[in-house]
Structure formats: C-alpha cells, structure tokens
C-alpha cells in the first residue's frame, strides 16, 4: 500500500516512479474527508493525514485468505463469539479521529460493531506488509494500535519471509519465519500453520 498524504478530493498525485506521493499540506483532515472520497478510492486517516491505498497484490491476498480461513475455522469450530473480518473493513480508533482498514481484524466485543465498522480497538490486528506500507505498519500503526488497546498485533512481511508478533498484554515481541508454527496469544489453542508455503 504505497504511502501518501494529501487532500481528500482532487489531489491524489503520483511521483515520477508511479507511486502515490506526499502532498505537503497543513490541513488537518477528518473522517468526513474519507467519506467524501470518490468511489473506488481507499484511504486511511491517521493523525489528520490521509494515506491512499492501492489494490493489494496476488501474494498479499493469498496470505490474507490463508490467515482468515485458519482463524475463521478455529472460531467457528469452537463456537466462538469473536468476529474475524478482512479488509476492506473500517476500524475507528480512539474517538474516531483515526480510521484504518487492517488486513485482518478480530473483534470479540460485538458491541463495538455496526454497519459502519468497528468502533474502538479490535482484540487482534494483522497487517500484511506491502512495499509502500512498511513505515506505516512497523511504526505508525504499531504505536496507534498499542495505545488504542489492541491486545495483539501481527506484521506479516512476505519480503522478509517473517511474521513479527506483538503481544501488548504481555509486553512481548516474537518473530517467526514463514513455515514455522505461530501460536496466537489471545487464544490458547490456535496455532497458525504453513503461512507462506506458496510464496
């Protein structure tokens, strides 16, 4: 997801490399600017800046589908009450001033859910790194998710063939290579297996 911040209407620009670039504006954008985007344009709002998103790659979607299926089947088989939702799905962090679309969100408090999205922190968020989203996933969102109350945050990096797991409740960080079994902190019995075996 190439990064870029700028005016919500009529100012999506590309640099010479064809990637969306940062427009240096002093404006502070709001959720109204997100809702005013033209159809088909996806973006996130973090601390008053808009970050435009491009369609994900094939490998990105394969990883997302694999993760979603493993988590969904575990919850369904155990008659669990949590919801696992894949992007595009709106998550309104804090008081709604930060709007993100995590690749996968697991929400166990259903009172946070309505037709617009999730209002408050999901229990577990997974972001799958794209070439332009590294800084946002590894730094900006890491900080935002932690202070918002996310319990567990995974960063899946196909380029590094590695998943970094932040268990905020235990103040623990672990890294796993693709192909290794990865235990899920918020569930005692869930282990993600064979991630990236098709990469």
N, C-alpha and C positions, 0 to 999 in steps of 0.2 A: 504494500500500500504506500506508494510514494507520498512523502510528506509535503504539505503546502498549507500556508495560512493566508487568508485573504478575504475580500469582500464576498458575501454570500451570493449576490446577484450580479452577473455580468462581468466578473473579473477573475474567472478561472484561467490561469495563464500557464504556458509551458516554457521551459527553458530550452536552450539550443539542443540539449540531449533528448528532448521529447518528454521530460518528466515535469510534473507539476511543481512549480516553484513557490517560494515565499514572497508574498506581496508585503512590503513593509508599510503597514498601516497602524495608526494609533487607535483606530476604532476598537471598541470592545463589542464583540458580537454576542448574541443571545440565542436562546432556543427558537425564537421567532425567525431568526435568520436561517436556521436549519430547516424549519418547516417551509420557508419561502424558496428553497432551492428548486430548480426545475426538475421535473420528473426524470428519473434515471440517474440523478447526481446524488452520490452518497458522500457524507462527510461526518466528522466528529467535532465536537465543541469541547475544548479543554482550556480553562482559564481565559475565556474570552477570545480564543483564537479558533479559527476554523481550519480543519485538516481534511483535505479532499482525499477520497479513496477511489482506487481504480478496481476493476474486476479482478478477482484472485486468479492465480494460475491453476493449471490442472493438478499439479502435485499438492498445492495448498488445499484444494478441495478434496483430494483423495485422503489426505491426513485428517482433515476436518470430519469427513464422513466416517472414517475408521474410529476416531475418538468418540464421535456422537453415538455410533452404534454400540460400542462397548459400554459406554456409560448408560445409555438408554436401556439396554438389555439387562444390565445389573439392577437398575432401579425397578424396572418392570417385573423381573423375576422375583424380587424381594418385596413386591407390593409397596414400594417406597412412595412417599408423598412429594419428593423433590421433582422439579421440572428441569429437563435439560433442553436447551434451546440454542440453535445455531444461528449465526449471522445470515442475513441482516435482522437483528433484533435490538430494540432500543433499551439502553440502560441509563437511567438518570441518576447520577451520583450526587451526593451531598444534597443540596436543596434544589437540584435540577439544573444548576448552572453549568454542570459538566455532563455532556451527553456523549456516550460511547457506544460502539457496536462490537463487543468482543466476539471473537470467532466462535467461542462456546461459552455459555453461561449456565451454571447450575444454581437454581434458586429453591430453597427449602421452605421459606416462609411465603406461602401463596398469597398472603395479604398484600405483598409488595407488587403483585401482578395485576395488570388490567390490559385492556385492548391496546393501549399506547406503548406498553413495555413494562420494565421493571423499575420501580421507584425505590431506590436505595441499593445497597450493595448486595450482589449475588454472594452465595457462600463460596463458590469456586468459579474462577475465570481462567480460560485458556486462550492465549493469543498465539497464532502461528505466524512466525516472522516472515515478512516479505522484504525484498531489497530496500524499499524506501521507508519501512516502518521500524527499523532497528532501534533508533534513538527513542522513539515513542514507546515501544514495547519494553525495552530494557531499562529505561529511566523514567520518563514522564508518567507512564501508566503504572509502573511499579510503585511509585510514590503515591499516586492518586488512589490506587486500589487499596493500598495498605491503610491510609488514613480514613478511607471511606468505610472500612470494616469488612472487606473481603477476607475470608478465612484462609483461602489457599489460591495461589496464582501460579500457573504453569506458562512458561515460554518455550514453545516448540520451534526449534531452529533447524530446518532441513539442510541448510548450507553447512552448518557445523555438525549435523547428524547427532544433535544433542537436545535434551529437554532439561530446563532448569526449573526446579520446583521450590517455590517459596511458601513455607508453612508459617503464616504470620502468627498463629496462636502459639506455636512452639518456638518462634523466633529461630527457625531452622531453614537452611538453604541446602538443597541437594541437587546433584547433576547426574543424569543417566544418558548413556549412549543409546542411539537407536538400536533396537533389538533386545535391550535389557528389559526385564520386568520392572514396572514402575508402580509402587504402592501409592494409593490415594490416601492422604491424611484425614480427610473428613469422613471416609468410610473405612471401617476396619477390614472388610472383606474384599474390597475392589482392588485389583491389580490390572493395570493396562499392559497388554502384551503385544509384541511383534510390531510396534509402531515403526513405520518407515521401511517395512520389509520390501516394499515395491519401489522404493526410491532408487 
